[in-house]
Amino acid sequence: MSAPTPNGPIRVLVADDHRVVRQGLRTFLATTGDIRVVGEASDGSETLTRLHALGDRGEAPDVVLMDLLMSPMDGIEATRQIRARYPQVQVVALTSFVEEEKAHAALDAGASGFLLKDADADEVAAAIRAAHRGEVHLDPAIAGRLVQALRTPSTPRPGPELTGREHQVLRLVAAGKANKDIAAELNISERTARTHVSSILTKLRLTSRTQAALWAVREGLGPAAQ
């Protein structure tokens, strides 16, 4: 069992259209000590409603565990709206099948993690913690496929005007480093590291660290591309 975070347990909202899945995740996460489920939702629209209500009560979740296949609003559209409305809330996508197209869509929408539903319970908790730290967590079953797709040669195109320091920061983001680790490695303040990451996302026209990490892999900047 992990120790509680300095600011209290990580608050999680579980969004899945199967009640038994939501209950199973709630039951397991209750045993972790550092993660607390603060709400549930059965589709994307309800997820947004719950987020708003929890925010009004001062219990806004830090992370949403998001099933991708829900209706009428699916998890991909819900993720896109969450990242636009609540940029401080991280999303870990959940799905039953290894679908490269769904994984791309979820990450493009701003998800900071991607897991299959048959993942070990400990891996689900690890993905939540990684998302809360601002890190990338991808299921190994899909990570390899994504990297392979990103490494497929494409038509060369002009790159954005990243500074030398931003390239250093981007490499560390691609390696899964959180801002505090980037700051320590580059001997800069955590605030400066955060500023560099924001600048990189703006220049690349991306919305999440996960997207930046995958961009870096595609461009040969990440460790997976070596």
C-alpha positions in Angstrom: 0.0 0.0 0.0 1.4 3.4 -1.0 1.6 6.3 1.4 -0.9 9.2 0.9 0.4 12.1 -1.3 1.5 15.2 0.5 -1.7 17.0 -0.4 -4.0 14.1 0.4 -5.2 11.1 -1.7 -5.3 11.4 -5.5 -9.0 12.1 -6.3 -10.3 9.9 -9.2 -13.5 9.9 -11.2 -14.4 6.5 -12.8 -16.3 6.7 -16.1 -17.5 3.4 -17.5 -20.9 2.2 -18.8 -20.6 -1.1 -16.9 -21.6 -0.8 -13.3 -19.6 -3.9 -12.3 -16.4 -2.4 -13.8 -16.9 0.8 -11.9 -17.5 -1.1 -8.7 -14.5 -3.3 -9.2 -12.2 -0.3 -9.8 -13.7 1.5 -6.8 -13.2 -1.5 -4.5 -9.6 -2.0 -5.6 -8.6 1.7 -5.5 -10.0 1.9 -1.9 -7.2 -0.4 -0.9 -4.3 1.7 -2.2 -4.2 4.3 0.6 -3.2 7.2 -1.8 -6.1 7.1 -4.2 -9.7 7.9 -3.5 -12.7 7.5 -5.9 -14.8 10.7 -5.6 -17.4 9.9 -8.2 -18.6 7.7 -11.0 -20.2 8.2 -14.4 -21.8 5.9 -17.0 -21.1 8.0 -20.2 -19.2 11.0 -21.4 -21.9 13.5 -20.8 -22.5 12.4 -17.3 -18.7 12.6 -16.7 -18.8 16.3 -17.6 -21.8 16.8 -15.3 -20.1 15.0 -12.4 -16.9 17.0 -12.9 -18.8 20.3 -12.7 -20.7 19.2 -9.5 -17.5 17.8 -7.8 -15.7 21.1 -8.6 -18.5 23.1 -7.0 -18.0 21.0 -3.8 -14.3 21.5 -3.8 -13.7 17.8 -4.7 -12.7 18.1 -8.4 -10.9 14.9 -9.4 -7.2 14.9 -10.2 -7.6 12.0 -12.7 -10.5 10.6 -14.7 -10.3 6.9 -15.6 -12.2 7.0 -18.9 -13.8 4.1 -20.8 -13.6 4.9 -24.5 -16.6 3.0 -25.7 -19.6 4.7 -24.2 -22.7 6.3 -25.6 -24.2 8.7 -26.4 -21.0 10.6 -25.8 -17.9 8.4 -26.0 -14.8 8.7 -24.0 -12.7 10.3 -26.7 -15.1 13.3 -27.1 -15.4 13.5 -23.3 -11.6 13.5 -22.9 -11.4 16.3 -25.5 -13.9 18.4 -23.6 -12.4 17.7 -20.2 -8.9 18.8 -21.4 -10.4 22.0 -22.9 -12.6 22.9 -19.9 -10.5 21.5 -17.0 -6.8 21.4 -18.1 -5.7 20.5 -14.6 -7.6 17.2 -14.8 -5.7 14.3 -16.3 -7.3 11.5 -18.2 -6.3 7.8 -18.3 -8.1 6.0 -21.2 -9.4 2.5 -20.7 -10.5 0.1 -23.5 -11.1 -3.6 -23.9 -9.3 -4.0 -27.2 -5.9 -3.1 -28.7 -7.1 -0.6 -31.3 -4.3 1.6 -32.6 -6.9 4.1 -34.1 -8.6 4.5 -30.7 -5.3 4.9 -28.9 -4.3 7.7 -31.4 -7.6 9.4 -31.0 -7.5 9.3 -27.2 -4.0 10.7 -27.1 -4.9 13.3 -29.6 -7.8 14.3 -27.4 -5.4 14.8 -24.6 -5.3 11.6 -22.6 -2.1 11.2 -20.5 -2.3 7.4 -20.3 -3.8 4.4 -22.1 -4.6 1.1 -20.5 -6.4 -2.1 -21.5 -9.1 -3.3 -19.1 -7.3 -6.6 -18.6 -4.3 -4.7 -17.0 -3.3 -5.7 -13.5 -4.9 -3.7 -10.8 -1.5 -2.4 -9.7 -0.9 -1.1 -13.2 -4.1 0.8 -13.1 -3.0 2.5 -9.9 0.5 3.1 -11.4 -1.1 4.8 -14.4 -3.2 7.0 -12.1 -0.2 8.0 -10.1 1.9 8.7 -13.3 -0.9 10.9 -14.7 -1.1 12.8 -11.4 2.7 13.5 -11.6 2.3 14.7 -15.2 3.9 11.6 -16.7 3.0 9.4 -19.6 1.8 5.8 -19.0 1.0 3.5 -22.0 0.0 -0.1 -21.9 2.9 -2.1 -23.4 0.5 -3.8 -25.8 -0.3 -0.5 -27.5 3.0 1.4 -26.9 5.0 -0.7 -29.3 2.4 -0.3 -32.1 2.2 3.5 -31.6 6.0 3.9 -31.7 6.2 1.7 -34.8 3.5 3.8 -36.5 5.2 7.0 -35.5 8.6 5.8 -36.8 7.1 5.0 -40.3 8.8 7.4 -42.7 6.6 10.3 -43.7 7.0 13.4 -46.0 9.6 15.8 -44.4 8.1 19.0 -43.1 9.4 22.1 -41.4 9.7 21.7 -37.7 8.7 24.3 -35.1 11.2 26.8 -33.8 12.2 25.1 -30.5 15.1 26.5 -28.6 18.0 24.3 -27.6 16.8 24.2 -24.0 13.3 23.2 -25.2 14.8 20.3 -27.1 16.5 19.2 -23.9 13.2 19.4 -22.0 11.3 17.6 -24.8 13.7 14.7 -24.7 13.1 14.4 -21.0 9.3 14.6 -21.4 9.6 11.8 -23.9 11.5 9.8 -21.4 8.5 10.1 -19.0 10.1 12.6 -16.6 8.0 14.9 -14.4 8.7 18.6 -14.1 10.6 18.2 -10.9 12.9 15.6 -12.4 13.5 17.7 -15.5 14.3 20.6 -13.2 16.8 18.5 -11.2 18.5 17.1 -14.3 18.8 20.5 -16.0 19.6 22.4 -12.8 16.6 24.8 -13.3 13.6 25.6 -11.1 10.5 23.5 -11.4 8.6 26.6 -12.4 11.0 27.2 -15.3 10.6 23.5 -16.3 6.9 24.0 -16.3 7.2 27.1 -18.4 9.4 25.3 -21.0 6.8 22.5 -21.2 4.0 25.0 -21.8 6.0 26.7 -24.5 6.7 23.4 -26.2 3.0 22.5 -26.2 2.1 25.9 -27.6 4.7 25.7 -30.4 3.8 22.2 -31.3 0.1 23.0 -31.1 -0.4 20.1 -28.7 -2.5 19.8 -25.6 -0.8 17.2 -23.4 2.6 15.9 -22.4 1.7 12.5 -23.9 1.2 14.1 -27.3 4.5 15.9 -26.9 6.3 12.6 -26.0 4.8 10.8 -29.0 5.8 13.8 -31.3 9.3 13.5 -29.9 9.4 9.8 -30.7 8.2 10.4 -34.3 10.9 13.0 -34.8 13.6 10.8 -33.4 14.1 12.8 -30.1 12.7 10.2 -27.7 14.4 7.2 -26.1 12.1 4.8 -27.9 13.3 6.0 -31.2 16.9 5.4 -30.5 
